């Protein structure tokens, strides 16, 4: 009996001990709030509020939209693996709110008569081709947001609204310009659009191509060889300069969203993706689904929404040989050559290469 009693007492003590065992502490959980700025989104784990156990390692993947690039993660980023890369991790040791940031990529190309200019996403500029006037001497430029190429000069718009120029002639006299939001370079004149919708111009004014002082309500300008075109906010168009071939007869145009001035012709992109042209050029009446245009010395190019390119006009040097191009986001028509910018920042070119203006195969503007 004694042994049985001891056993029962021991069992009771064990049962009591088991009954008094502390309840395990649950693993803490934290909220991870994820958002993104304009120009992209977070694809993993997504955007919104997600709840994870403490110590969970979460994969982060941010993807940019066309024309934008990822810059960094901001917010509660103390446990983010690398805030400067789009694919990284975060460890949830608290309630965190983070944002994937994107910025618009400003890279672009411009085609002059015998040279080609490229704006890199870091604000620096590269150029190849004829440099007899110093038009390719742009290596020291910084903080550039837009470039334009003329016949013997190159123009760059800086982020503070001022303008720089390289090359020869009066078209480079842009040093006093301020509050500029867009520039364009013609044969030997330069045009600038101010933020208030007015326009300035310098250079050769033999045909009145610089007589733009009375223009108002302008949203885009383009300089041709000897004429200048302006797009108004209501979709109509104005033009001044040499009108020998009717290239300035644009007063009847409506519903235009972009204009381009060539050698002896003017081209207008309509909101429905069709194209109008006047002057010594044409062949665009059947074009549809166009999202950007560029008029060269004697040819016209159009960028389609699927990233392919069409071209018509003078083709002595093969400048219209763009049929095989794909993944293009911008096209520029020069004097006798055509340049295309791909979404990955690489560049293609066809046409006259007598000055090396098509030697862009090694460029990476991203």
C-alpha positions as CSV (number, residue, x, y, z in Angstrom):
1,X,0.0,0.0,0.0
2,X,2.8,2.3,0.8
3,X,4.3,1.9,-2.6
4,X,1.0,2.5,-4.2
5,X,0.5,5.7,-2.2
6,X,3.9,7.0,-3.2
7,X,3.1,6.3,-6.8
8,X,-0.3,8.1,-6.6
9,X,1.3,11.1,-4.9
10,X,4.0,11.3,-7.5
11,X,1.5,11.1,-10.3
12,X,-0.6,13.8,-8.8
13,X,2.5,16.0,-8.4
14,X,3.4,15.5,-12.1
15,X,-0.2,16.2,-13.2
16,X,-0.2,19.3,-11.2
17,X,3.1,20.4,-12.7
18,X,1.8,19.7,-16.2
19,X,-1.4,21.6,-15.5
20,X,0.6,24.6,-14.3
21,X,2.9,24.7,-17.4
22,X,3.0,28.2,-18.9
23,X,1.2,28.8,-22.1
24,X,3.6,29.2,-25.0
25,X,4.1,32.9,-26.1
26,X,2.8,33.3,-29.7
27,X,5.2,34.6,-32.3
28,X,4.7,38.4,-32.7
29,X,3.3,39.5,-36.1
30,X,3.9,42.7,-37.9
31,X,2.4,44.6,-40.8
32,X,4.4,45.5,-43.9
33,X,2.8,48.3,-45.9
34,X,4.1,48.5,-49.5
35,X,3.5,51.3,-52.0
36,X,5.2,52.7,-55.2
37,X,5.5,56.1,-56.9
38,X,4.5,56.8,-60.5
39,X,6.4,54.9,-63.1
40,X,6.3,51.3,-61.7
41,X,4.9,48.9,-59.2
42,X,5.9,46.3,-56.7
43,X,5.2,42.8,-58.1
44,X,6.4,40.8,-55.1
45,X,4.9,40.5,-52.6
46,X,2.6,43.2,-54.2
47,X,1.3,46.5,-52.9
48,X,-0.9,47.0,-49.8
49,X,-0.7,45.7,-46.2
50,X,0.8,42.3,-45.5
51,X,1.1,40.5,-42.1
52,X,4.2,38.4,-41.3
53,X,5.6,36.6,-38.3
54,X,8.6,38.3,-36.6
55,X,11.8,37.5,-38.4
56,X,10.2,36.6,-41.7
57,X,12.4,37.4,-44.7
58,X,10.3,38.8,-47.5
59,X,11.4,39.1,-51.1
60,X,10.9,42.5,-52.7
61,X,10.6,43.0,-56.5
62,X,9.9,46.3,-58.1
63,X,9.4,46.7,-61.8
64,X,9.5,49.9,-63.8
65,X,7.2,51.0,-66.6
66,X,8.4,52.0,-70.0
67,X,10.2,55.3,-69.8
68,X,11.0,55.0,-66.1
69,X,13.6,53.4,-63.9
70,X,13.8,52.2,-60.3
71,X,15.8,54.5,-58.0
72,X,15.5,53.2,-54.4
73,X,13.4,52.0,-51.5
74,X,12.5,54.5,-48.9
75,X,10.6,54.5,-45.6
76,X,11.3,52.0,-42.8
77,X,14.3,50.5,-44.6
78,X,16.6,49.5,-41.8
79,X,16.2,45.8,-42.5
80,X,16.1,46.1,-46.4
81,X,19.0,44.2,-47.9
82,X,19.9,46.9,-50.4
83,X,17.8,50.0,-50.8
84,X,19.3,50.8,-54.2
85,X,18.3,47.6,-56.1
86,X,14.9,46.6,-57.4
87,X,15.1,43.0,-56.3
88,X,16.1,42.7,-52.6
89,X,14.7,41.5,-49.2
90,X,13.3,42.9,-46.0
91,X,13.2,41.3,-42.6
92,X,10.0,42.0,-40.6
93,X,11.1,42.8,-37.1
94,X,8.5,45.5,-36.7
95,X,5.7,47.4,-38.4
96,X,7.2,48.8,-41.6
97,X,6.0,51.0,-44.4
98,X,8.2,51.2,-47.5
99,X,7.9,52.7,-50.9
100,X,9.5,51.8,-54.2
101,X,10.6,54.9,-56.0
102,X,10.8,55.4,-59.8
103,X,12.0,58.3,-61.9
104,X,11.3,59.2,-65.5
105,X,14.3,58.3,-67.8
106,X,15.3,61.3,-69.8
107,X,17.5,59.6,-72.4
108,X,16.9,60.5,-76.0
109,X,18.5,60.9,-79.4
110,X,18.7,63.8,-81.9
111,X,19.9,63.7,-85.5
112,X,21.5,66.7,-87.2
113,X,22.7,67.0,-90.7
114,X,25.9,65.0,-90.3
115,X,26.0,64.2,-86.6
116,X,24.0,62.3,-84.0
117,X,23.6,63.2,-80.4
118,X,22.5,61.0,-77.4
119,X,21.3,62.1,-74.0
120,X,22.2,59.6,-71.3
121,X,19.9,59.0,-68.3
122,X,22.6,60.5,-66.0
123,X,22.3,63.9,-67.8
124,X,25.5,63.6,-69.8
125,X,25.7,63.8,-73.6
126,X,27.5,61.9,-76.3
127,X,27.9,62.7,-80.0
128,X,29.3,61.2,-83.2
129,X,29.7,62.4,-86.7
130,X,30.9,65.6,-88.3
131,X,32.5,68.0,-85.9
132,X,33.8,70.8,-88.2
133,X,31.9,73.4,-86.2
134,X,32.5,71.8,-82.8
135,X,28.9,70.5,-82.8
136,X,30.1,67.2,-81.2
137,X,32.1,68.9,-78.4
138,X,29.5,68.1,-75.7
139,X,31.5,65.7,-73.5
140,X,31.6,68.2,-70.6
141,X,27.9,68.8,-70.5
142,X,26.1,67.7,-67.3
143,X,22.6,68.0,-65.9
144,X,21.0,68.0,-69.4
145,X,17.3,67.0,-69.8
146,X,16.9,67.4,-73.6
147,X,19.1,67.7,-76.6
148,X,18.6,69.0,-80.2
149,X,20.9,68.7,-83.2
150,X,21.1,71.2,-86.1
151,X,23.3,71.3,-89.1
152,X,26.4,72.8,-87.5
153,X,25.4,73.0,-83.8
154,X,24.0,71.1,-80.9
155,X,21.8,72.4,-78.1
156,X,21.2,71.1,-74.6
157,X,18.5,72.1,-72.2
158,X,19.5,72.0,-68.5
159,X,17.3,71.1,-65.6
160,X,17.3,74.7,-64.4
161,X,15.7,75.9,-67.6
162,X,18.9,77.4,-69.1
163,X,20.4,76.3,-72.4
164,X,23.9,75.4,-73.6
165,X,25.1,75.1,-77.2
166,X,28.1,73.8,-79.1
167,X,29.1,74.5,-82.7
168,X,29.3,77.5,-84.9
169,X,27.1,80.4,-85.9
170,X,24.6,82.7,-84.3
171,X,22.4,79.8,-83.5
172,X,24.6,79.1,-80.5
173,X,23.7,82.5,-78.8
174,X,21.5,80.9,-76.2
175,X,23.5,81.9,-73.1
176,X,20.9,84.4,-71.8
177,X,17.9,82.1,-72.1
178,X,16.0,81.1,-69.0
179,X,12.8,79.3,-68.0
180,X,13.0,77.1,-71.1
181,X,11.2,73.8,-71.2
182,X,11.9,72.6,-74.8
183,X,14.5,73.3,-77.5
184,X,14.8,72.6,-81.2
185,X,17.7,73.2,-83.6
186,X,17.3,74.0,-87.3
187,X,19.8,74.5,-90.1
188,X,21.3,77.6,-88.5
189,X,18.7,78.8,-86.0
190,X,17.6,77.6,-82.5
191,X,14.2,77.8,-81.0
192,X,13.2,77.6,-77.3
193,X,9.8,77.2,-75.7
194,X,9.3,79.0,-72.4
195,X,7.1,77.6,-69.6
196,X,4.6,80.4,-70.1
197,X,3.9,79.3,-73.7
198,X,6.0,82.0,-75.4
199,X,8.9,81.3,-77.8
200,X,12.4,82.7,-78.4
201,X,14.7,82.1,-81.3
202,X,18.2,83.1,-82.4
203,X,20.3,82.6,-85.5
204,X,19.8,83.1,-89.2
205,X,16.6,85.0,-89.9
206,X,16.8,85.4,-93.6
207,X,13.4,83.9,-94.2
208,X,11.8,85.1,-91.0
209,X,12.2,81.7,-89.3
210,X,13.0,83.5,-86.0
211,X,10.0,85.7,-86.0
212,X,8.3,83.9,-83.1
213,X,8.1,86.7,-80.5
214,X,4.3,87.1,-80.8
215,X,3.5,83.4,-80.4
216,X,1.6,82.5,-77.2
217,X,-0.2,79.4,-76.0
218,X,2.5,77.2,-77.5
219,X,3.1,73.6,-76.2
220,X,5.8,72.4,-78.6
221,X,8.1,73.9,-81.2
222,X,10.3,72.4,-84.0
223,X,12.8,74.1,-86.2
224,X,13.3,73.0,-89.8
225,X,16.0,74.0,-92.3
226,X,14.5,77.5,-92.9
227,X,11.2,77.5,-91.1
228,X,9.8,77.1,-87.6
229,X,6.6,75.4,-86.5
230,X,4.7,75.8,-83.2
231,X,1.9,73.6,-81.8
232,X,-0.7,75.5,-79.8
233,X,-2.6,74.2,-76.8
234,X,-5.8,74.0,-78.8
235,X,-4.3,71.6,-81.3
236,X,-3.8,74.1,-84.1
237,X,-0.4,75.0,-85.6
238,X,1.5,78.1,-86.5
239,X,4.6,78.5,-88.7
240,X,7.0,81.1,-90.0
241,X,9.9,81.1,-92.4
242,X,10.6,79.9,-95.9
243,X,7.3,78.9,-97.5
244,X,8.6,78.1,-101.0
245,X,7.1,74.7,-100.9
246,X,4.1,75.5,-98.8
247,X,5.7,74.1,-95.7
248,X,4.2,76.9,-93.6
249,X,0.6,76.5,-94.8
250,X,-0.6,74.8,-91.6
251,X,-3.3,77.2,-90.6
252,X,-6.0,74.7,-91.4
253,X,-4.6,71.9,-89.2
254,X,-6.6,70.9,-86.1
255,X,-6.4,68.1,-83.5
256,X,-2.6,68.0,-83.7
257,X,-0.6,66.6,-80.8
258,X,3.0,66.8,-82.2
259,X,4.7,68.8,-85.0
260,X,8.0,68.2,-86.8
261,X,9.7,70.5,-89.3
262,X,11.9,69.1,-92.0
263,X,13.9,70.4,-94.9
264,X,11.0,71.6,-97.1
265,X,8.0,70.0,-95.4
266,X,6.1,70.0,-92.1
267,X,4.5,67.0,-90.5
268,X,1.8,66.8,-87.9
269,X,0.7,63.9,-85.7
270,X,-3.1,63.8,-85.0
271,X,-4.7,62.6,-81.8
272,X,-6.1,59.5,-83.6
273,X,-2.6,58.3,-84.7
274,X,-2.9,59.5,-88.3
275,X,-0.4,62.0,-89.8
276,X,-0.7,65.1,-91.9
277,X,2.0,66.6,-94.1
278,X,2.5,69.6,-96.2
279,X,5.3,70.9,-98.4
280,X,7.9,69.0,-100.4
281,X,7.2,65.7,-98.7
282,X,4.3,63.4,-98.1
283,X,3.3,59.8,-98.4
284,X,2.0,59.6,-94.9
285,X,-1.7,59.7,-95.6
286,X,-2.1,56.0,-95.0
287,X,-0.2,55.9,-91.7
288,X,-2.2,54.8,-88.6
289,X,-1.3,53.9,-85.0
290,X,1.6,56.4,-85.0
291,X,2.7,57.8,-81.6
292,X,5.7,60.0,-82.6
293,X,7.0,61.6,-85.8
294,X,10.2,63.1,-87.0
295,X,10.9,65.0,-90.3
296,X,14.4,64.9,-91.8
297,X,16.0,66.7,-94.7
298,X,13.9,65.0,-97.3
299,X,12.2,62.0,-95.5
300,X,9.7,61.5,-92.7
301,X,9.7,58.8,-90.0
302,X,6.9,57.6,-87.8
303,X,7.1,55.5,-84.6
304,X,4.2,53.0,-84.2
305,X,2.7,52.0,-80.9
306,X,4.2,48.5,-81.2
307,X,7.7,49.8,-81.3
308,X,8.2,49.5,-85.1
309,X,9.1,52.3,-87.4
310,X,7.8,53.5,-90.8
311,X,9.5,55.9,-93.2
312,X,8.8,57.6,-96.5
313,X,10.6,60.1,-98.7
314,X,14.1,60.6,-100.0
315,X,16.1,57.4,-99.6
316,X,19.3,57.9,-101.5
317,X,21.4,56.7,-98.5
318,X,19.0,54.1,-97.2
319,X,17.7,56.5,-94.5
320,X,14.2,54.9,-94.9
321,X,15.5,51.4,-94.2
322,X,13.9,51.0,-90.8
323,X,11.6,48.1,-91.6
324,X,13.3,45.7,-89.3
325,X,13.5,47.9,-86.3
326,X,11.7,46.7,-83.2
327,X,11.4,47.9,-79.5
328,X,11.9,51.5,-80.5
329,X,10.7,54.2,-78.1
330,X,11.9,57.3,-80.0
331,X,12.9,58.1,-83.6
332,X,14.9,61.0,-85.0
333,X,15.3,61.9,-88.7
334,X,18.5,63.8,-89.6
335,X,19.6,65.3,-92.9
336,X,20.1,62.0,-94.6
337,X,20.0,59.5,-91.8
338,X,17.6,58.1,-89.3
339,X,18.2,57.2,-85.6
340,X,16.2,55.0,-83.3
341,X,16.3,54.6,-79.6
342,X,15.4,51.3,-78.1
343,X,13.8,50.8,-74.7
344,X,17.0,49.3,-73.2
345,X,18.9,52.5,-74.1
346,X,20.7,51.1,-77.1
347,X,20.6,53.0,-80.4
348,X,20.4,52.0,-84.1
349,X,20.9,54.1,-87.2
350,X,20.7,53.9,-91.0
351,X,21.5,56.2,-93.9
352,X,24.4,58.4,-94.7
353,X,27.4,57.5,-92.6
354,X,30.0,59.6,-94.5
355,X,30.9,61.4,-91.3
356,X,30.4,58.5,-88.9
357,X,27.0,59.8,-87.8
358,X,25.6,56.3,-87.8
359,X,28.3,54.9,-85.6
360,X,26.1,54.5,-82.6
361,X,26.2,50.7,-82.2
362,X,28.2,50.9,-78.9
363,X,25.9,53.4,-77.2
364,X,24.0,52.6,-74.1
365,X,22.1,55.7,-72.9
366,X,20.5,54.0,-69.9
